[in-house]
Amino acid sequence: MHSIPAFNFSTVSSIVSEPGAARRLGELVAERFPGTQRVLLVTDPGFLRTGLVEAPRASLEAQGMQVAVYADVAADPPEAVVDAAAGFARKQGTDLVIGLGGGSSMDVAKLVAVLADSAQPLSEIYGIGKVTGKRLPLVQVPTTAGTGSEVTNIAIVTTGETTKMGVVSPQLYADLAVLDASLTLGLPPVVTAATGIDAMVHAIEAYTSRHKKNPLSDMLARQALSLLSANLVKACENGQDLDARQAMLLGACLAGQAFSNAPVAAVHALAYPIGSIFHVAHGLSNSLVLPHVLRFNLPAASSHYAELAGIVVPHASGSEEARAQALIVAMQQIAKITGVETTLQQVGITEADLDRLADDAMLQTRLLGNNPRELTREDARAIYAAAL
């Protein structure tokens, strides 16, 4: 019997997983936060255009709440957007914030909830545990099955041309997450695929995280992978399959809970520069380097990868090494079947860019420290070269 490591585990205090739940968001909010009067919905222009904001908004208004909408969230939100949204919330006298969208909208909602009522400027809260004081009540409603941002305590902000900073703090955990797959029915297959693979990466990296891996995060990572691997191709082939979509949303949420407690590592460290320099979507950036990072990690993580292969490719057999390899091949197959790009060249990256990518990846020390195998700049460059 191995001794169980000491660990901390934190997450959102309440989760509702139910197709159609967004249509009764007003009831859920009124029940949980009686007396709420002024609600701010944070979303992006693309989601606003789908018309899917209307039902949740109407249900809030039916409960007597005034609803303001901030819909200027951009992908990889820059500081100016966060500050503008927080200023808008102050002006409205907001007393509850709802993130309705993908990871970017939910990240902005977290920061608005923290900043709207605080004397702290955004620049003071970058890093780990820098947020002081309380925040406004916060509800998160994801519209993609990917980031898991609805249950994580981190928000990423673009701070320069190609630089990003993270805010990590317990105050960023929402009070309530609402998982309603009817909001994801319109997602195109390539977005479904990239966000779904992102969620699978969260589960895989949490399961092999060097520092904070624990029995709860392991259980969540395994269940997440089970839901995601069984439903991703289904959701891509038939975007209207509500059961598959709900399973994806729950899988992404469980993976988010896992990596919020057992943090991600080199896949994300190498994906970030691809995203920030070449403006490649986060999920796709992860997918492009994933098989190559997994191969690099094999000497240190093959037993864990073999365990996960039992979930993703249950028919895989043979030695631990062979089963671990089967996991890597399965992840490559998923990318191929779902039609996402599989090489860096396909997103406009050339041999000449590899040094810059490797330099940038090495700045992600917070993430690299979680990787099961030590990774040098030469290793990072070799992984990018393999992904070309």
C-alpha positions as CSV (number, residue, x, y, z in Angstrom):
1,M,0.0,0.0,0.0
2,H,1.5,3.4,-1.0
3,S,1.1,6.2,1.4
4,I,-1.3,8.8,0.2
5,P,0.4,12.2,-0.4
6,A,-0.8,15.1,1.6
7,F,-2.8,17.4,-0.7
8,N,-5.2,20.3,-1.0
9,F,-8.2,20.2,-3.3
10,S,-10.3,23.2,-4.2
11,T,-13.1,23.7,-6.7
12,V,-16.3,25.6,-7.5
13,S,-18.9,25.1,-4.7
14,S,-21.8,24.3,-6.9
15,I,-22.2,22.8,-10.4
16,V,-25.4,22.3,-12.4
17,S,-25.1,19.9,-15.3
18,E,-28.4,19.9,-17.3
19,P,-29.3,20.4,-21.0
20,G,-31.5,23.5,-21.1
21,A,-30.4,24.9,-17.7
22,A,-29.4,28.2,-19.2
23,R,-33.0,28.9,-20.0
24,R,-33.7,28.9,-16.2
25,L,-30.6,30.8,-15.3
26,G,-32.7,33.5,-13.5
27,E,-34.2,30.9,-11.2
28,L,-30.8,29.4,-10.4
29,V,-29.3,32.8,-9.6
30,A,-32.3,34.0,-7.6
31,E,-32.2,30.8,-5.5
32,R,-28.5,31.0,-4.9
33,F,-28.1,34.8,-4.5
34,P,-31.4,36.3,-3.3
35,G,-31.6,40.1,-3.6
36,T,-29.5,40.3,-6.7
37,Q,-30.5,43.3,-8.7
38,R,-27.9,44.2,-11.4
39,V,-26.4,41.5,-13.4
40,L,-23.5,41.8,-15.9
41,L,-23.4,39.2,-18.6
42,V,-19.8,39.0,-20.1
43,T,-19.6,37.5,-23.6
44,D,-18.0,37.9,-27.0
45,P,-19.5,39.4,-30.3
46,G,-19.6,36.0,-32.0
47,F,-21.6,34.4,-29.3
48,L,-23.9,37.4,-29.1
49,R,-24.7,37.0,-32.8
50,T,-25.9,33.4,-32.3
51,G,-28.9,34.8,-30.4
52,L,-28.2,32.2,-27.6
53,V,-27.8,35.0,-25.1
54,E,-31.5,35.9,-25.2
55,A,-33.0,33.1,-23.3
56,P,-30.7,33.3,-20.3
57,R,-31.1,37.1,-20.3
58,A,-34.9,36.9,-20.4
59,S,-34.9,34.4,-17.5
60,L,-32.8,36.8,-15.4
61,E,-35.2,39.7,-16.3
62,A,-38.2,37.5,-15.4
63,Q,-36.8,37.3,-11.9
64,G,-36.8,41.1,-11.7
65,M,-33.0,41.6,-12.3
66,Q,-31.6,44.3,-14.6
67,V,-29.2,42.8,-17.1
68,A,-26.4,44.6,-18.8
69,V,-24.3,42.9,-21.5
70,Y,-20.6,43.4,-22.1
71,A,-19.9,41.8,-25.4
72,D,-16.5,43.2,-26.4
73,V,-14.4,40.2,-25.3
74,A,-11.7,39.3,-27.8
75,A,-9.9,36.0,-28.0
76,D,-6.8,35.9,-25.7
77,P,-8.2,39.1,-24.0
78,P,-5.9,42.0,-23.8
79,E,-5.6,44.2,-20.7
80,A,-7.6,47.0,-22.3
81,V,-10.6,44.7,-22.6
82,V,-10.4,43.6,-19.0
83,D,-10.1,47.2,-17.7
84,A,-13.0,48.3,-20.0
85,A,-15.2,45.5,-18.8
86,A,-14.4,46.2,-15.1
87,G,-15.1,49.9,-15.7
88,F,-18.4,49.1,-17.3
89,A,-19.4,46.8,-14.4
90,R,-18.6,49.7,-11.9
91,K,-20.7,52.1,-13.9
92,Q,-23.7,49.7,-13.9
93,G,-23.5,49.2,-10.2
94,T,-23.2,45.4,-10.9
95,D,-23.8,43.1,-8.0
96,L,-23.3,39.7,-9.8
97,V,-21.2,38.7,-12.8
98,I,-22.0,36.0,-15.3
99,G,-19.4,34.7,-17.8
100,L,-21.2,33.3,-20.8
101,G,-18.9,32.1,-23.6
102,G,-15.6,30.3,-24.1
103,G,-12.5,30.5,-22.0
104,S,-11.8,34.2,-22.9
105,S,-15.3,35.4,-21.8
106,M,-15.1,33.3,-18.6
107,D,-11.6,34.6,-17.8
108,V,-12.7,38.2,-18.3
109,A,-15.8,37.6,-16.0
110,K,-13.5,36.3,-13.3
111,L,-11.3,39.4,-13.4
112,V,-14.3,41.7,-13.6
113,A,-15.8,40.1,-10.4
114,V,-12.5,40.7,-8.7
115,L,-11.7,44.2,-10.0
116,A,-15.1,45.9,-10.1
117,D,-15.3,46.4,-6.4
118,S,-11.6,46.6,-5.6
119,A,-8.9,49.3,-5.3
120,Q,-6.4,46.9,-6.8
121,P,-5.5,47.5,-10.5
122,L,-5.1,44.6,-12.8
123,S,-1.3,45.1,-13.0
124,E,-1.1,44.3,-9.2
125,I,-2.8,40.9,-9.3
126,Y,-0.6,39.0,-11.9
127,G,1.0,35.9,-10.4
128,I,-0.1,33.5,-7.7
129,G,-2.3,34.6,-4.7
130,K,-2.0,38.4,-5.3
131,V,-5.7,39.1,-5.2
132,T,-6.7,40.7,-1.9
133,G,-10.2,41.1,-0.6
134,K,-13.5,39.7,-1.8
135,R,-15.1,39.7,-5.2
136,L,-18.7,40.0,-6.6
137,P,-20.7,36.8,-6.8
138,L,-19.7,34.9,-10.0
139,V,-21.5,32.4,-12.2
140,Q,-19.9,30.7,-15.2
141,V,-21.8,29.3,-18.2
142,P,-19.4,27.7,-20.8
143,T,-20.3,27.6,-24.4
144,T,-17.4,25.4,-25.5
145,A,-16.3,22.0,-24.1
146,G,-12.6,22.8,-23.8
147,T,-10.9,25.2,-21.4
148,G,-12.7,24.1,-18.2
149,S,-12.3,27.8,-17.2
150,E,-15.7,27.6,-15.4
151,V,-14.1,25.6,-12.6
152,T,-10.5,26.9,-12.6
153,N,-8.9,29.6,-10.5
154,I,-6.8,31.1,-13.2
155,A,-7.3,33.8,-15.8
156,I,-4.9,34.5,-18.7
157,V,-4.5,38.1,-20.0
158,T,-2.5,39.2,-23.1
159,T,-0.2,41.9,-21.8
160,G,1.8,42.9,-24.9
161,E,2.2,42.0,-28.6
162,T,3.0,38.4,-27.8
163,T,3.2,38.2,-24.0
164,K,0.6,36.8,-21.6
165,M,0.3,36.9,-17.8
166,G,-1.8,34.7,-15.5
167,V,-3.8,35.6,-12.4
168,V,-4.1,32.6,-10.1
169,S,-6.0,33.0,-6.9
170,P,-8.7,31.2,-4.9
171,Q,-11.1,34.2,-5.4
172,L,-11.3,33.2,-9.1
173,Y,-13.2,30.1,-8.4
174,A,-16.9,30.8,-9.3
175,D,-19.8,30.3,-7.0
176,L,-21.8,28.4,-9.6
177,A,-21.0,26.7,-12.9
178,V,-23.9,25.8,-15.2
179,L,-23.2,23.2,-17.9
180,D,-25.8,23.3,-20.6
181,A,-24.9,21.6,-23.9
182,S,-27.7,23.3,-25.8
183,L,-25.4,26.4,-25.9
184,T,-22.8,24.3,-27.7
185,L,-24.9,22.9,-30.5
186,G,-23.9,25.5,-33.1
187,L,-20.1,24.9,-32.7
188,P,-18.4,24.0,-36.0
189,P,-16.6,20.6,-36.1
190,V,-13.1,22.1,-36.1
191,V,-13.8,24.2,-33.0
192,T,-15.4,21.2,-31.3
193,A,-12.3,19.1,-32.1
194,A,-9.7,21.7,-31.0
195,T,-11.5,22.5,-27.7
196,G,-12.2,18.8,-27.0
197,I,-8.5,17.9,-27.6
198,D,-7.6,20.8,-25.3
199,A,-9.8,19.3,-22.5
200,M,-8.1,15.9,-23.1
201,V,-4.7,17.5,-22.7
202,H,-5.8,19.0,-19.4
203,A,-6.7,15.5,-18.2
204,I,-3.5,13.9,-19.4
205,E,-1.2,16.6,-18.0
206,A,-3.0,16.6,-14.6
207,Y,-2.6,12.9,-14.4
208,T,1.2,13.2,-14.9
209,S,1.8,16.5,-13.1
210,R,4.9,16.3,-11.1
211,H,4.0,18.3,-8.0
212,K,0.4,18.2,-7.0
213,K,-1.1,15.0,-8.6
214,N,-3.4,13.5,-6.0
215,P,-6.2,10.9,-5.7
216,L,-9.0,13.3,-6.4
217,S,-7.4,14.9,-9.4
218,D,-6.5,11.5,-10.8
219,M,-10.1,10.3,-10.5
220,L,-11.4,13.4,-12.2
221,A,-8.8,13.2,-15.0
222,R,-9.7,9.5,-15.7
223,Q,-13.4,10.2,-15.8
224,A,-12.8,13.2,-18.0
225,L,-10.8,11.2,-20.5
226,S,-13.4,8.5,-20.5
227,L,-16.2,11.0,-21.4
228,L,-14.1,13.0,-23.9
229,S,-12.6,10.1,-25.8
230,A,-16.0,8.3,-26.1
231,N,-17.8,11.4,-27.4
232,L,-15.4,13.7,-29.2
233,V,-15.7,12.1,-32.7
234,K,-19.5,11.8,-32.2
235,A,-19.8,15.5,-31.4
236,C,-17.7,16.4,-34.4
237,E,-19.6,14.1,-36.8
238,N,-23.1,15.2,-35.6
239,G,-23.0,18.6,-33.9
240,Q,-26.6,18.3,-32.9
241,D,-26.1,15.2,-30.8
242,L,-27.1,16.7,-27.4
243,D,-26.0,13.7,-25.4
244,A,-22.5,13.7,-26.9
245,R,-22.3,17.5,-26.4
246,Q,-23.4,17.2,-22.7
247,A,-20.8,14.5,-22.1
248,M,-18.1,16.7,-23.7
249,L,-19.1,19.6,-21.5
250,L,-19.0,17.5,-18.4
251,G,-15.7,16.0,-19.5
252,A,-14.1,19.4,-20.0
253,C,-15.4,20.5,-16.6
254,L,-13.9,17.5,-14.8
255,A,-10.6,18.0,-16.6
256,G,-10.7,21.6,-15.5
257,Q,-11.2,20.5,-11.9
258,A,-8.3,18.1,-12.3
259,F,-5.7,20.5,-13.7
260,S,-6.8,23.4,-11.4
261,N,-5.4,21.2,-8.6
262,A,-2.7,19.2,-10.4
263,P,-1.4,21.8,-12.9
264,V,-0.6,21.4,-16.6
265,A,3.0,21.2,-17.9
266,A,5.1,21.1,-21.1
267,V,2.3,20.7,-23.6
268,H,0.9,24.0,-22.5
269,A,4.3,25.6,-22.1
270,L,5.1,24.8,-25.7
271,A,1.6,25.6,-27.0
272,Y,1.5,29.2,-25.5
273,P,4.2,30.7,-27.8
274,I,2.4,29.2,-30.9
275,G,-0.8,30.8,-29.7
276,S,0.7,34.2,-28.8
277,I,3.1,34.7,-31.7
278,F,1.1,33.1,-34.5
279,H,-2.5,33.7,-33.2
280,V,-3.3,30.0,-33.3
281,A,-6.3,29.0,-31.2
282,H,-5.3,27.6,-27.8
283,G,-6.8,24.1,-28.2
284,L,-5.1,23.7,-31.6
285,S,-1.8,24.9,-30.3
286,N,-1.9,22.1,-27.7
287,S,-3.0,19.5,-30.2
288,L,0.0,20.3,-32.5
289,V,2.7,19.7,-29.9
290,L,0.8,17.0,-27.9
291,P,2.1,13.7,-29.5
292,H,5.7,15.0,-29.6
293,V,5.7,16.1,-25.9
294,L,4.1,12.8,-24.9
295,R,6.9,10.9,-26.8
296,F,9.5,13.1,-25.0
297,N,7.9,12.3,-21.6
298,L,7.8,8.5,-22.1
299,P,11.0,7.7,-20.1
300,A,9.4,9.4,-17.1
301,A,5.7,8.8,-17.6
302,S,5.1,5.6,-19.5
303,S,3.3,3.9,-16.6
304,H,0.8,6.7,-16.3
305,Y,0.3,6.9,-20.0
306,A,-0.2,3.1,-20.1
307,E,-2.9,3.5,-17.5
308,L,-4.7,6.2,-19.5
309,A,-4.4,4.1,-22.7
310,G,-6.7,1.7,-20.9
311,I,-9.4,4.4,-21.0
312,V,-8.8,6.0,-24.4
313,V,-7.8,2.7,-26.3
314,P,-9.2,-0.1,-24.1
315,H,-8.1,-2.7,-26.6
316,A,-4.4,-1.7,-26.4
317,S,-2.3,-4.6,-25.0
318,G,1.3,-5.6,-24.6
319,S,4.0,-4.0,-22.5
320,E,3.7,-0.8,-20.6
321,E,5.7,0.9,-23.3
322,A,3.5,-0.5,-26.1
323,R,0.3,0.7,-24.3
324,A,1.8,4.1,-23.7
325,Q,2.7,4.4,-27.4
326,A,-0.9,3.4,-28.2
327,L,-2.2,6.4,-26.2
328,I,0.1,8.7,-28.3
329,V,-1.1,7.1,-31.6
330,A,-4.7,7.4,-30.5
331,M,-4.4,11.1,-29.8
332,Q,-2.9,11.6,-33.2
333,Q,-5.7,9.6,-34.8
334,I,-8.3,11.8,-33.0
335,A,-6.7,14.9,-34.5
336,K,-6.6,13.3,-38.0
337,I,-10.2,12.0,-37.9
338,T,-11.6,15.3,-36.7
339,G,-9.7,17.2,-39.3
340,V,-7.7,19.7,-37.3
341,E,-4.2,20.7,-38.5
342,T,-1.5,18.3,-37.4
343,T,1.7,20.1,-38.3
344,L,3.2,23.5,-37.5
345,Q,3.7,24.2,-41.2
346,Q,-0.1,24.0,-41.7
347,V,-0.5,27.1,-39.4
348,G,2.3,29.0,-41.1
349,I,5.3,28.2,-38.9
350,T,8.6,27.5,-40.6
351,E,12.0,26.1,-39.5
352,A,13.2,29.8,-39.1
353,D,10.6,30.3,-36.3
354,L,11.8,27.4,-34.1
355,D,14.5,29.3,-32.1
356,R,12.1,32.0,-31.2
357,L,9.4,29.4,-30.1
358,A,12.0,27.5,-28.1
359,D,13.2,30.7,-26.3
360,D,9.6,31.7,-25.5
361,A,8.7,28.2,-24.3
362,M,11.5,28.3,-21.8
363,L,10.0,31.4,-20.1
364,Q,7.0,29.2,-19.0
365,T,8.8,28.1,-15.9
366,R,5.6,27.8,-13.8
367,L,4.4,25.1,-16.3
368,L,7.7,23.4,-17.1
369,G,8.2,22.7,-13.4
370,N,5.2,20.4,-13.5
371,N,6.4,18.3,-16.3
372,P,7.3,14.7,-15.4
373,R,10.6,15.0,-17.3
374,E,13.1,17.8,-17.1
375,L,13.0,19.8,-20.4
376,T,15.9,22.0,-21.8
377,R,15.8,24.6,-24.5
378,E,17.4,22.0,-26.9
379,D,14.6,19.6,-26.0
380,A,11.9,22.2,-26.7
381,R,13.5,23.1,-30.1
382,A,13.6,19.4,-31.0
383,I,10.0,18.9,-30.1
384,Y,9.0,21.9,-32.3
385,A,11.1,20.5,-35.1
386,A,9.3,17.1,-34.8
387,A,6.0,18.9,-35.0
388,L,6.9,20.8,-38.2
